[in-house]
């Protein structure tokens, strides 16, 4: 009990160089009605650096969902009947209405960027997060992006809690979730398994082979896996079988060439490893829904 009293006292006094925004109820009510923000909007926003003794307990949960990104140090969370560590480079999602507690690690208190949010579209985002695993690992390539996005948010509302900055903040939150859920290679929850692999070297190998077809056996050798294992794990993580994913990359390159060069369709096909332009056109239409000539014409309007 003494610790909790100390924690609540410390929380009330704030943290050096902290940022803390609680948006007025009238503004939140307006956001709930506005067509650009009613789907997803921010209600609180903050930054607590080296937040020693930071502690929060909500026996009835919070009225909004809470997202916390731990940049340095460590913390913990009690949620769904379990106590979970939250380490540097991890994010924590606390669902609306869920009893919880969280706080800073005593030895190495966390530095956190955080927001509370609500809106009609929240369930659409939460479908991509297994709520039984609320701690989200963040890939090194996404960590700096998250920090920069939070700094952008603080700058957006630094001049006041007016309608335009709060609309901007609602759109910012969608970008934040785009990075966290769909560009975060350490997570990808729908495809994550206990056998998750780092395919960065294999993807680089594919990029170097865009001007020619590849075989599953070749990709398996590059990944140092059996063909069967590669097919299974790669599809779970990337959404396509390995060879189909390579085809997708080749057609993306073809799109870029059609947009930025004057190469003919046949020349574009050769540049992407297709000797038969008719076969190339069939594959291109299957991937994009239109022929190469139609694709170029649409981009030239």
ROKOL-59882 format. One record per atom (N, C-alpha, C, O): residue in one letter; x, y, z. Coordinates in steps of 0.02 Angstrom, whole numbers, plus 50000, padded with zeros to 5 digits. Example, Ala and Ser with C-alpha at 12.3 -4.5 7.8 and 13.67 -1.06 7.14 Angstrom:
residues 2
a506604971650390a506154977550390a506604983550390a507124983450423s506424988850354s506844994750357s506455000250394s506705005750402
//
This chain:
residues 301
x500414993950000x500005000050000x500435006350000x500265011249966x500985006250038x501425012050039x501705013449971x501755019249950x501875008149934x502145009049866x501625012349822x501795016849783x500995010249826x500485013149784x500375020449800x500275024549756x500395022149865x500325029249883x500885033349854x500775038849828x501505030649857x502075034149829x501995034849753x502135040149725x501775029349721x501695029549648x501175034749627x501295038549580x500605034849662x500095039749644x500325046849657x500155051349619x500715047849710x500995054549724x501465056549668x501455062249644x501895051849646x502375053349593x502015054849528x502215059349491x501485051049513x501105052149453x500785058949453x500775062449402x500525060949510x500195067449515x500685073149504x500495078349476x501305072249526x501785077649520x502095078049451x502425083049435x502005073049410x502245073249342x502975071149336x503295069449386x503225071149274x503905069149259x504255074749221x503945078149181x504895075549234x505265080949202x505215080349126x505325075049097x505045085949093x504985086449020x504425082148991x504435080448932x503935080549033x503375076649007x502935080848961x502955086948962x502545077348920x502025080448878x501375077048897x501335070948900x500855081048908x500225078148933x499645082248905x499585088148919x499225079048865x498635082448836x498015078248852x497985072248836x497525081348882x496855078348890x496385083048853x496305088848873x496065080648800x495665085148759x494975086348789x494685081748818x494715092348783x494085094248816x493505089748793x493485087448736x493035088648839x492455084448824x492065087148764x491825083248723x492005093648759x491625096548703x491965095048637x491635093648587x492635095148636x493005093548575x492915086148557x492825084348499x492955081848608x492875074648596x492175073248569x492085069148523x491665076548597x490985075548572x490925077648499x490575074348460x491275082948481x491275085148411x491625080048366x491415078748310x492175077248391x492535072148352x492105066048341x492145062848289x491695064348391x491265058448385x490725059348331x490445054448307x490595065648313x490095067048261x490395068448193x490065067448142x491005070648192x491315072948129x491465066948083x491725061848107x491295067448018x491395061647973x492125059547965x492255053747950x492605064047975x493305062347969x493605059348032x494145056448030x493255059948088x493555057948151x493135053048193x493385050048240x492495052248176x492085048048218x492305040648216x492175036848263x492645038748162x492885031848158x493475030448204x493535024948230x493915035448214x494515034548254x494765041448274x494885045748231x494835042548339x495075049048363x495445048348429x495355043448466x495865053248444x496275053248504x495915057148559x495635062448546x495935054548620x495635058148676x496165060648726x496065065648759x496725057148730x497285059048773x497935057648734x497955053448690x498455061348751x499085060548716x499655062548763x499595067648798x500195058548765x500725060548811x501395057348798x501475052948756x501875059648838x502565057348836x502835057848906x502855063248935x503055052148935x503335052049002x504055049348998x504145043348990x504565053749003x505255051348999x505505048849067x505395052149118x505835043149067x506125040249127x505645041049186x505805044149237x505065038049178x504495039249223x504545035049286x504165030349295x505015036649329x505115033049392x504475033149434x504165038449442x504285027349461x503695026549504x503035027549467x502505027949498x503055027849400x502425028449363x501985022349377x502225016649375x501355023549393x500915018149412x500195020249398x499995025849413x499815015649369x499105016849357x498715010449370x498915005149344x498175010749409x497735005049418x497025007349405x496795012149435x496675003749361x495985005349345x495574998949354x495544994849307x495264997949411x494894991749424x494314990649377x494104984949365x494034996049349x493474995449302x493684996849231x493254997249186x494334997449219x494574998949152x494515006249135x494295010249177x494725008049075x494715015049052x494135015849002x493945010948969x493865021848995x493325022948947x493565022448874x493155021648829x494225022948864x494505022448797x495015016748794x495205013848845x495225015148734x495785010548725x496435014448737x496455020548726x496955010948760x497585014148776x498145010648737x498185004548736x498575014648706x499165012048672x499775015348703x499815021548706x500255011348725x500865013848756x501455010848717x501485004748708x501915015148696x502525012648665x503115013948712x503245019648730x503455008648732x504035009148777x504665009848734x504875005148701x504965015848736x505555017148695x506195014948729x506635012048697x506245016148794x506835014048833x506595011648901x506035012848921x507055008248938x506875005749003x506384999948998x506384996248949x505974999249049x505504993649051x504924995349098x504964999949138x504394991449091x503814992149135x503444985549139x503724980249123x502834985849161x502444979749169x501704981449162x501504987249166x501304976349152x500574977349147x500224971249176x500434965649164x499694972449214x499254967149237x498614967549196x498254972549198x498474962249159x497904962249113x497694955049100x498114950649094x497034953849096x496764947149084x497024942149135x497134936249119x497114944349198x497324939849251x498054937949251x498254933549288x498454941349209x499174939749206x499584946049213x499364951449193x500184945349240x500654950949243x501174950049188x501504944849185x501234954949145x501654954449086x502204959749088x502074965449106x502824957849070x503344963049064x503254966848999x503014964148949x503434973249000x503434977348939x504144980248933x504364984048976x504494978348881x505194980148874x505284985648821x504824987248784x505884988448819x506044993348768x505934990248699x506134984548686x505624994048654x505484991448588x504844987448584x504744983748536x504414988148634x503764984748634x503204989748646x503304994748680x502634988248619x502034992348630x501524988248670x501524982048667x501104991748706x500594988548747x499914991348728x499824997448725x499444986848714x498754988948700x498304986748757x498264980748771x497974991448789x497504990048843x496804991348817x496644997148803x496374986248809x495714987348780x495254991348827x495324991048888x494814994948797x494304998848833x493914994348881x493704988948862x493814996748942x493394993248990x493704987249024x493374984149065x494334985649008x494664979849039x495024982049103x495444986549101x494864978949160x495244980549221x495984979449210x496184974449179x496394984049234x497104983449221x497504987749270x497234991949306x498154986449269x498634990749304x499274990549263x499424985449230x499644995949265x500304995849232x500755000849267x500525005349303x501405000049257x501865004549290x502575003549265x502724998949227x503015007949289x503725007749270x504105002649311x503945001449369x504604999649280x505054995249316x505444999449368x505645005049354x505544996649426x505875000449479x506605001949463x506855007449476x506954997049434x507674997949422x507805002149359x508255006349359x507425000949306x507515004449243x506845007049219x506535004049174x506605012649247x505935015149229x505885016849155x506345019449124x505305015449128x505205016349057x505135023649036x504935027949076x505305024848973x505115030948938x504575028948889x504685024648846x503985032048895x503415029748855x503105035448815x503065041148838x502885033748756x502465037848713x501775034548715x501725028548705x501255038348727x500615035048737x500025039148712x500075045248704x499475035848700x498855039148680x498265034948702x498305028848707x497705038348716x497055035148725x496655036748662x496705042148634x496255031848640x495885032948578x495215029348579x495115024748619x494765031548535x494095028548531x493845029548460x494175032648419x493245026948446x492935027948381x492605021748354x492735016148377x492165022748306x491765017248278x492195012148242x492005006248237x492775014248215x493195009648176x493695005648218x494065001548192x493715006948283x494215003548325x494174995948319x494694992748314x493574992848319x493554985548312x493884982948249x494144977448248x493884987048195x494204984948133x494954984348142x495264979948112x495254988748182x495964988348196x496124982748246x496614979248239x495694982148296x495824977148348x495784970048322x496044965448353x495444968948265x495424962248236x496124959848218x496234953748212x496584964448208x497264962648189x497714961648250x498314960348242x497434962248310x497844961648371x497534956248414x496984957148440x497864950548424x497604945548471x497604948448542x498144949348571x497024949848569x496994953348633x497244949148691x497384951748745x497324942448680x497634938448733x498394939648735x498724937448782x498664942948683x499384944648682x499434952248672x499604954348616x499304956248723x499264963448714x499934966948707x499954972948690x500494963448719x501154966448710x501384965148639x501434959348618x501514970548602x501664970148531x502404971548519x502634977048533x502794966748495x503494968148479x503534972848419x503144972248371x504004977548422x504084982448367x504764981448336x505274981448370x504784980448271x505414979348235x505854985548239x505594991148242x506514984648240x506964990448242x506824995548188x506885001548199x506624993248128x506484997848073x505865002048086x505785007348055x505414999748130x504795003448144x504845007848206x504435012348215x505345006548249x505375010148313x505475017548303x505125021648333x505965019348262x506095026448251x505505029848218x505355035648232x505155026148174x504565028848142x504035030548193x503715035848189x503925026148242x503425027448294x503605033648334x503175037848348x504245034248353x504455040048392x504345046548352x504085051448379x504525046448289x504435052348247x503695054048239x503505059948237x503275048948233x502555050148228x502275053248291x501875057948288x502495050848349x502255053848411x502495061148417x502125065448439x503115062448397x503365069348399x502955073848353x502825079648368x502765071148296x502325074948250x501655076448284x501395081948277x501385071648320x500745072648355x500805078148407x500365082448413x501355078048447x501445083248498x501485090148466x501215094948492x501835090548410x501895097048376x501225099248348x501085105248346x500815094548327x500165096148297x499715099748347x499355104448328x499725097648410x499265100548460x499615105348507x499325107648556x500245107048492x500615111548536x500285118448540x500335121848592x499955120548486x499645127148486x498945127448515x498645132748517x498675121748536x498005121748565x497585115948540x497765112548493x497025114948573x496595109248559x496005111448516x495425110648535x496165114248458x495645116648412x495435111148365x495735105848363x494905112448326x494615107248284x495105104648232x495185098548225x495435109048196x495875106848142x496455102548166x496585097248137x496815104548220x497345100048245x497085093248268x497435088248260x496485093048296x496215086648319x495995082148261x496035076048265x495765085248206x495625081348146x496285078548118x496315072648099x496795082748117x497455080548096x497685074648139x497965069748114x497565075148204x497785069948250x497405063348238x497695057948245x496775063848219x496395057748203x496685054148143x496735048048142x496885058048092x497195055048033x497885052348050x498105047248023x498235055948094x498895053648118x498835046748151x499275042448141x498305045648189x498235039348225x498155033548176x498405028048189x497825034548121x497775029348070x498465027648042x498615021848030x498865032748030x499545031648007x499945027648058x500315023048041x499865029448122x500215025948175x500045018448174x500485014248179x499395016848169x499195009848166x499435006548103x499585000548103x499475010348048x499745007447986x500455005047996x500634999647972x500855009048031x501555007048044x501575001248094x501924996348082x501195001748147x501234996748201x500964989948180x501244984848200x500434989848141x500104983548125x500284980648057x500274974548048x500454985048009x500534982547941x501234983647912x501374981047858x501664987547945x502354988247923x502844985547975x503454986047965x502594982948028x503004980648083x503164973248073x502774968848091x503754971848045x503924965048027x504034960448087x504064954348079x504094963248147x504174959048207x503494956548232x503474952548278x502944958948201x502294957148228x501884953248177x501874947048180x501544956648131x501134953348082x500724947748114x500824941948096x500264949448161x499954944348203x499574938948166x499554933248189x499264940548109x498864935548074x499304930048045x499074924448032x499944931648035x500384926848002x500914924148049x501334920048029x500914926448112x501444924748158x501334917748186x500774915948206x501854913748188x501814907148218x502434906148261x502884910348262x502444900548296x503034899048337x503644897848293x504204897948318x503524896748227x504084895548182x504244901648140x504524900948085x504084907648164x504204913748127x504944914348109x505374913248151x505084916248045x505764916948021x505904924047998x505444927747980x506534925847999x506754932247971x506914931047898x507414927747882x506504933747853x506604932547782x506934938547747x506904939047686x507244943047785x507534948947753x508054947147701x508074950247648x508494942247716x509004940347667x508694937147606x508914938247550x508174933147616x507834929947559x507484935247516x507504934847454x507174940147547x506844945447509x507344949547469x507214951647413x507934950547499x508464954047462x508684949947402x508814952547348x508734943347411x508904938847356x508384939347301x508554939647242x507754939547319x507224940247269x507284946847231x507204947047170x507434952247267x507504958847235x508064958747183x508014962147131x508584954947196x509144954547148x508984950147088x509364949947040x508424946547091x508244941947037x507594943947003x507224939646979x507444950447000x506814952646970x506824952146894x506294952346863x507404951446865x507444951146791x507434943946766x507574942746707x507254939246809x507234932246788x506794928346836x506714930246894x506504922946812x506094918746857x506534914946906x507134914146896x506224912746960x506574908647010x506164902347023x505574902047007x506484897447051x506134891347070x506094890847145x506464894147182x505634886747169x505564885647241x506194882547269x506414884347324x506504878047232x507114874747256x507664879947266x508034879547315x507734884647219x508244889847226x508114894147288x508574895647326x507494896147298x507324900347355x507434896547421x507654899347471x507284890047420x507384886047480x508134885647497x508324886047556x508554884947446x509274884847459x509504891547488x509914891747534x509244897047460x509434903747484x509214904747557x509554908147595x508644901747575x508374902547643x508654897247691x508544897647751x509004892247663x509274886747704x508724882947739x508774881147798x508184881747702x507624877847727x507424872847673x507614873447615x507044867847694x506764863347644x506224867047605x505934871847630x506084864647545x505574867947504x504894867847539x504524872747537x504734862147571x504084861547604x504034866447663x503534869747672x504564866747704x504554871147762x504524878447740x504154882447768x504924880247690x504914887147665x504214889047640x503964894447657x503914884747601x503244886247575x502744887547630x502354892247626x502764883347682x502284883947737x502394890347777x501924894147787x503014891547799x503144897247843x503104903847805x502834908747830x503374903947744x503364910147705x502644912347691x502484918247696x502224907647672x501524909447658x501174912047720x500784916847716x501304909047778x500994911347840x501204918547856x500794922547878x501844920147844x502094926747862x501974932047809x501834937847826x502024930247746x502004935147692x501344935247654x501214939947616x500934930147663x500284930147631x500264926947563x499724926047535x500844925147535x500884921947470x501414916447472x501874916947513x501374911347429x501934906647424x502554910347397x502484915647367x503144907547407x503764911147389x503804913147315x503954918847300x503664908447270x503724910047198x503194915047178x503324919547138x502584914447205x502064919347190x502244926247216x502094931247184x502574926447273x502794932947300x503324935947254x503314941947242x503784931847229x504284934447182x503944937047118x504154942147091x503444933547095x503064935947037x502744942747052x502754947347010x502474943447111x502174949747133x502704955347130x502554960947107x503314953947153x503844958947151x504034960747079x504164966547064x504054955747035x504224957046965x503694961446931x503864965946892x503064960246946x502534964246916x502544971346945x502384976146910x502724972047009x502804978747038x503344982447001x503274988446987x503894979046984x504424982246946x504174984146876x504344989546851x503774979846846x503494981446780x503044987646784x503074991946740x502654988146837x502234994146846x502665000446849x502505005546819x503214999946886x503665005746893x503955007646825x504005013546809x504165002746786x504445004146720x503925007146673x504085011746635x503315004646675x502785007446633x502615014646652x502435018646610x502685016246716x502545022946740x503105027946725x502965033746713x503725025646726x504295030246727x504745029946665x505205033946659x504625025146619x505045024646560x504605024346498x503995023946502x504935024646439x504575024046375x504675017146345x504545016246285x504895012346384x504975005546359x504305002846333x503785004246361x504334999146278x503724995846254x503524990346303x503894988646349x502924987646292x502704982146334x503164976146327x503334972946377x503374974746266x503834969046256x504504970246290x504774965646320x504764976446287x505394977946320x505324977646397x505774975446432x504754979946420x504624979546492x504594972346515x504854970546568x504274968146474x504234961046489x504934957946495x505074954246542x505374959446447x506054956746448x506434959246510x506804955446541x506334965646527x506684968446585x506474965046650x506834965246700x505884961946650x505634958446709x505664950846702x505354947246741x506034948546652x506164941346646x505634937446609x505604931346616x505214940746569x504704937346530x504884937946456x504844943246426x505094932246426x505274932446356x504664932746311x504704935446255x504104930246333x503484930346294x503054936046318x502784935746374x502964941346278x502564947146300x501834945446313x501504948646353x501584940246278x500884938346288x500794935046357x500314936346393x501274930846374x501254927846442x501324933246494x500974933246545x501784937946483x501864943546529x501214947446538x501024949146594x500864948746483x500234952446488x499714948646528x499334951746566x499694942046520x499214938046559x499374938346633x498924939246675x500014937746650x500214938046720x500074945046748x499834945846804x500234950146708x500134957046730x499394958346744x499224961446795x498954956146699x498234957146709x497994953346771x497574955846808x498264947446782x498064943546841x498254947246906x497884947046955x498834950446906x499074953946965x498744960746975x498614962747032x498594964346922x498374971346928x497644972446907x497344977546925x497364967646870x496674968446847x496604971846780x496054972246753x497164974346751x497144977746686x497744975446645x498224972646672x497734976846581x498304975246538x498854980346548x498734985646575x499474978746527x500024983646534x499874990246497x500024995546523x499584989846437x499434996046400x498905000246436x498965006346440x498404996846462x497885000546499x498175003646562x498015009346579x498604999946596x498925002646657x499315008946641x499255013946676x499715008846586x500105014746568x499635020546550x499765026246570x499115019146512x498655024446491x498315027746551x498215033846552x498135023646601x497815026446661x498285031046698x498065036046727x498925029546699x499415033646735x499595039946697x499865044646726x499455040146632x499645045946591x499095051146589x499185056446559x498525049846620x497965054746619x498145060946659x497735065546663
//
